[in-house]
Amino acid sequence: MQLEKAAGALGAYVTGVSLAGAADSQTLFTEVYEALIEHEVLFFRDQALEPTEYRDFARRFGEIELHRAYPTVPGAPDVQVLESTAEAPSKIEAWHSDMTFRPAPPALTMLHGQIIPAYGGDTLWLSATAAYAGLSATLAKFLDGLNAEHDFCHGFRESLAEPGGAERLATAVEENPPITHPVIRTHPESGKKAIFVNSLFTTRIEGLAPLESDVLLQFLYRHLTTEEHTVRLSWQPGTVAIWDNRATQHKPVNDFFPQHRKMHRITIAGDVPA
Ligand SMILES: [Fe+2]
């Protein structure tokens, strides 16, 4: 297995690995996992993986989570289908870490490219640990110990406003009341601190006046998304990306409309951020 860094702050291309085989090899799995903790997002090209092989590989990382808002692959219910077409374009535009509206958001997410547009549709990631390291000591100290509210309804507000949206998402809304997480979390394995607020799901920082919270969140979003904290992947069919939601955020670039894009997604359970 070879690694080649993709950018300064995070990301590495992995070559010389078939993920279909990695499900059965403890050595290979350990190498991949250690690389993931170090580089925060890994890219693998040309992975011919059946959905069941993909699921078997993913299971090595932990418990697979389900997400009620998305359809799944027939015969592999733990593999979600993310599809964007001219009739039903993707709506998620904002930088985020996955499902932070949950008390224990997923530790890892992986995507396997199925149908990839001829141009556009890249994904961006940022390193929230690099962003934390780039804060002044004074601001880092101020943020440490604060909590912020995360809300499913904030992230899905456009879908909720659509005709029939509130009815379709009623169960998800009921199951996911607003919750709080630390503004700065410590990665359970690397020990690195990361900024853990995101523009999709975070609504406010507790203990601050509304304007203080709004302006500070806007600063943090701008700081997080500084170009030097990011890496960009151009997808090909068969590309697999695996990322650590505890250390990164990501953003889809929705510049491929009306082309068709389809991904297979798996999310791995995480712990309560601390
Ligand atoms: Fe996401």
Residues whose N, C-alpha, C, O or C-beta is under 5 A from the ligand:
A	BS01	LIG	D98
